[in-house]
Amino acid sequence: MRTGRRLALVAAILACVASPPAWGQEIRGRVVERATGEAVMGGFAVLVDEGGLEMARSLTDARGAFALLAPGPGTYRIRSERIGFRVAVSDLIDLADNQVVEDYTLAVEPILVQLDAITVEGDDICRVRPEEGMAAATVWEEIRKALAATRWLEQSRLLTYRIFKYRRELKPDLRVEREAGNFEVVSASRPFHTEDPALLEADGYVRIERGDAVFFGPDAHLLLSDPFLDGHCFRLMPSEDGSDHVGLTFVPLADSVPNLTGVLWVDRASAELRRLEFTFVNLPISIEVKHMGGEVTFRRTPDGAWVATAWYLRAPVIRTRGARPFRRQYLDGYVEEGAELVEIMPPDSP
């Protein structure tokens, strides 16, 4: 990926987001470190109502500035989310009709979340929505911040991306039989087409459409959704390759439909989400398939935006041979579709 001029333009674009034109009820301000007064750049200021429901969010710029548009008069709070720092919440803020609050300062404690001390051995309990204070909840909170930032950037469509998309037909041992690829310019770096989370949890992540099996991979919207969180349990696991990562596994609670299981890997030192690995379970097949599933890698740009930089989904090709009642399934290979992020560009780039 090219850096320098192209990524520098990200800051200018995001700065525009932090200062939209005034209308309705609005809160403008800065997020700063309490002890030094220095700006907290690349975090999110989130407007929530009294019940904690998110109303709006804004990415803080180089000055720590944000601007939040409220949907109507009422009482709100501002929540600061910065990967690697603890969440901070403001006092209640009353907004009258068409009121604009200027120069609001939210001071946050520059206390880095330390994942180094988290012990994952001996915790074999798989929990649905781990309670606050648990080690799994601490790791999930950092993952949630990164996924929320990824989803926000996808939905805002502030940037365009040049990606390289490919499709491979693989032998059962993953040797490439055929391969094709091309460069595309897209307005949202979204790894997979994912349907409504409630439908996927109810009907399954693998569908038969016109005789073909269609596999649905996870994106940020799905992983943050209530149906997914309520339908899976979570448990910590150590890295198996010796890297300084800690994993948060997710496993489906029901086995009635094809579903997802996987691991979200977080860097212990920075508390940043690095990688998502997943595979499919509960498939209506009678043979073992070792290499199906997929992966998404993440990175944070210098301006605080969080993007998926590479992803793939590998689906098995299952065929049958023999006559009834001796018909048998066998693995004929895999089809792999994926993409790599090549360049981040301004929205109006050619």
Buried (B, 14 or more C-beta within 10 A) or exposed (E): BEEEEBBEBBBEBBBEBBEEEEEBBBBBBBBBBBEEEEBBBBBBBBBBBEEEEEBBBBBBBBBBBBBBBBEEBBEBBBBBBBBBBBBBBBEEBEBEEEBBBEEBEBBBEBEEBEBEEBEBEEBEEBBEEBEEEBBBBBBBBBBBBBBBBBBBBBEBEBBBBBBBBBEBBBEBEEEEEEEEEEEEEBEEBBBBEBEEBBEBBEEBBBBEEEEEBEBBBBBBBBBBBEBBBBBBBBBBBEBEEEEEBBBBBBBBEEEEBBBBBBBBBBBBEBBBBBBBBBBBBBBEEEEEBEBBBBBBBBBBBEBBBBBBBBBBBBBBBBEEEEEEEEEEBEBBBBBBBBBBBBBBBEEEBE
